[in-house]
């Protein structure tokens, strides 16, 4: 048979057919492979297809044979179950904008056969999930990673949204300048953990509330502060990553609350028996309305015993909220 102009790329075309057209549920017979190659302008003989398959197998491509059904590409970089997990994570991530989620999912689908890609689309549809309004967050994360890698400070503007969904910049729109050290995901949001030289402390910032993020020329500061920084303790300290006055809080809890306390503060928490069916424990955290909200959600199972100013703040919060319903 005369060689066509595409014969030199025949093996690549065949591999692409296996990759996108075949899987365990959709094997391809040799006549089907010949037909698909010819549709791409590559004449092929049955005997040559067997030789090509052996060549691909010799190059460690997992071309498998189902007796009586045909050949398919077995082992891939990602299996279907793994792709479903990744696609669902992208789709459900609040910090990835909707448009970027669609683009990432389309790329993940290209790692599966076209038949599997259809099942991925059905797998990930979840209505009503909230997505960030900041389309730049994806690139903000990349810039921050680059600054950390290059040991450079970053500058950015920080904002919140008003009722009209317009950005209202903090500090009158002045640039923040900090030394980035790591990124933290908490409650489906991404936070930058950075050293603020002006205040001489580690602070955190919502990445989706940052804009005009730029990697500067100044080298990072605060390395010695960050080295002694306990990220795990920091996240336990701040409920929902909201700042507040730190204190050692004494709690009196019903025994049924033990599992909840361990989930929130870790197995190392000390719990001392305190009368029939109760125990006390002390936890250090940042007192904020979010902490009070967590307590409210647990009903009468946990009582704040001290310090007195925390009890007073909690009562005031209860009074203010209760006043809305009087």
N, C-alpha and C positions, 0 to 999 in steps of 0.2 A: 504494500500500500504506500503510495507517495506520502512523504512527510509534509504536513501542513505547516504554516507559519507558527501555529500555536503548539506544535508537538513538543517543543522544548519546555513549555510550561504545563504540560499535561499532568505531571505529578502534583504540582501545586493546585491545579484546578480540581483534581480528584480529592486531594486532602480537604479543600474548601467544601466540596460536596459532602464529604463525610461529616465535616464539622457542623455545617448549617442544616443539612437535610436528614441526617440520621441520628438515631439514639436507640436505646434498648427496645423501645416500643415501636420504632419505625425503622427496621433494617431495610437495606436496599439490595436487590438481586443484582447479579452481574449484568443482565440485559438492561436493567434500569440505570445502572451506572454508565453503560455504553450510551444509552439514550440521552442522559443528562450531559455527558461530555460532548456528544454531537450537537446538542442544542447550543453549546458554547463554541461551536465551530471547530471541534477537535475530534476527528474520526478516530475510532478505537476498535480493536478486535477483542473478543472475549478472552483469548489466551493472554493478551498483553495486560488485561486488567488484573488477572491473578498474579502476574509478575509484579505489577505496580503495588498491589496490596502487600506482597511479601517484602517489597522494598520499604514501604511505610512502616511495616511491623519491625523491620530490622533497624529502623531509625527511632524505635521506642514509642511509636504511636500505637495506641491500644485498639487496633482494628480487630474486632471479634466477629466470629461466624455463629449465627443461629441456624442450625441444621434445618433445611427445608424453607427458610425464610430469607436469609441474606446476611449481609455484613453491616456493621455499625461501629461508630466510634464509642468505645466504652469509657475508660478513665479520662477525665478532663481536668483542667486546672481547678475548676469548682464543680462539685456535684450539684444536682438540682436542689436538694434540700439545703445546701449551703447558700446557693443563690437566693432561695426564698427568704432565708434569714437576713441576708444582706439587703435585699430589695425592701423588705418590710422595715428594716432599721432606717433606711433612707427615707421611705415614705412617711414613717411615723416621727421622724426627727423634727422637732419644732424649729431648730436653728437653721435648717436648710430650706431656703425659699422654694415655693412650689415649682417655679420654672426650672430651677436647678435640680430639684428632685426628679422631675421628668427626664431631664437630660442624663442624669446619672443612671436612672433605671434603664433607659434605652441602651446605654453602654454595657450595663450588666447583662441585659438580654442578649447581647452579641457574644457572650461567653457560653451560650446554650444553643441547642438546635432551635429551628424556628417553631417546632412543635412544643418544646419546653418553654419557649418564650411566651407563647400564648397562655400557658398555665401560670406563668409568673404574673401576667397582667391580671388574671382572675384572683391570684393569691393576695395581691397587695392593695386592692381597692378598699379604702376605709374612708367613709364620708365624714366630713365635719372636723377633721384634725386641724388644729390651729397651726399656721405657719408664720414665720417671722415676716414682717413687712420690709425688712432691710435686705435688699437684693445684694448688697456688698459683703454680707457676712462671710460668704464662702471665700472671698478673696482676702478679707481681713485675717482669717485664720492662717492662710498661706503666708501673708506678710509677717504675721507674728512669729510663725515657725522659722521663717528665714532670719528674722532679727535675733531670735534665740540662738540659732545656729551660728550667726555671724558675731555674736556677743555685742549687739548694738541696742541702744535705746530706741524707743518708738515715740511718735507723737500722734495725737488723735483728738477729735472732738467727741464729747459725750452728750447724749441727749435723752429726752423722754418724749412720749407722744402726748399731744393734747386731745381734746374731744373731737377735733376735726381731722385727727390722724396726721397732723403736721408735727415736724420735729421742733422741739423747744430745747435749745442748747443750754447746758449747764455752764456755770462760770462765765455767763455772758458770751459764750462762744469762744472763749480763750482755749488755746491748745493745752492738753495735758501732755506731760513728758514723763515717762516712767521707764523702768528697766524691766522688761518681761522675763519671766523665768519658767512658767509652765502654763498650760491650759487645763482647765478642769471642767468636766461635764457633771452638772448637778441639776436634778429636777428637769431634765430635758433641755437645759440651757447650757451654753458654753460660757465659761468665765476665764478671764485673764487674771493670773496671779502675778503681781508685779511689785517691785520695790519703788515706793514714792520717796525720792530723796528730799523733797520739800517738807514732808511730814515725818521723815525718818522711820517709815514703817512699811510693812507688807500690806497691800490692799488688793481688792478684787474688783473687776469690772465686767459687766455683761457685754460679750463680744457683739451681739446683735444691736446694742445701743451705742456702738462706736462707729464713727465715720471718719473719712479722710485719714485713714491709718497709714503712716509712713515710717519706714525704717530710716533712722537718722544716722549720723556719723559718729556720735559720741558713744564711747564704750559703756557697757552696763555698769551700774553701781549696786551696792548692797549685797554682794556675793556672800560676805560673812554673815549677814543677817539671814539670808535665804538658807544657808547651810544649816543653821540651827532652827529653821522653820519646820514645824510638824504639820504637813498638809492634811493628814487624816484628822488630827485634833482640830484643825481650823474648820474643816467641813462639819464636824460634829458640833462645834461651838456655835456656828451660825445657821439658824433655821432658815431654810430657803435662801441661804446666802445673804440674808439681811443683816446689816450691822446693828449693834446695840451695845449698851454698857455691859461689860463682862462681870460675872459674879459666880460664886459657888452657891448653887441653889440646893436647899435641903427639901427633899420630897418625901411625903408619906404615902405609900401606895398599897393598894390591895394586892394580895399575892398573885391574882390573875393577871396583873400588869407586868409581871417579871419578864415575860417573853417580849413585850413591846419595848420595855426599857433596854433589854439586851440588843434588840434589833436596832434601836436608835443610837445607843451609846457604846455598844461593844460588850464582849464577854468579860472584860476586865472590870466592869462596874461592880462596886462593893454594895451588897445589900444586907442590911442588918435586921433581924426579926424585931418587930415592934408591936407586941400585943397579939391578940387573936386575929389571924388572917391578914396581917399587915407587915410591911417592912419599910425601912427608911433607907434612903441613899442620897448621896451628895454628887451633883454633876456641875461642871463648870461650863457655862454657855453665855452667849450674848443675849440679853433680855430684849425682846422685840415683840411687836404685836403678832408676828408669825409664831413665836414661841407660845404666846397666850392662846392663839388659835389652835395649836396642837393640843394644848391642855383641854380646851373646850371640847374638842372632838373626842376626848377620852372620858367625858362625863365626870362622875364623882369617883372614878377609880384612882385618881392621883390628886393629892393636895399639896400646895406649896406651903411649907412651914416657915421658911425664912430665906434670905434676910427680910426684915420688916418692910424695907422700901419696895421690894419686889412684890410682896403681898399687897401693899398699898397701891402700886401701879396696876396690879391685876384687878383689884376691886374697882379702880377708876375705869379701867377698860370695860369691865362688866357693866358699870353704871352707864357709861356712854352708849354702849350697844343696846342695853336694855331700854334706854330712853327713846330709842327709835321706834319702839313698839308699844309705848304707853299711850 
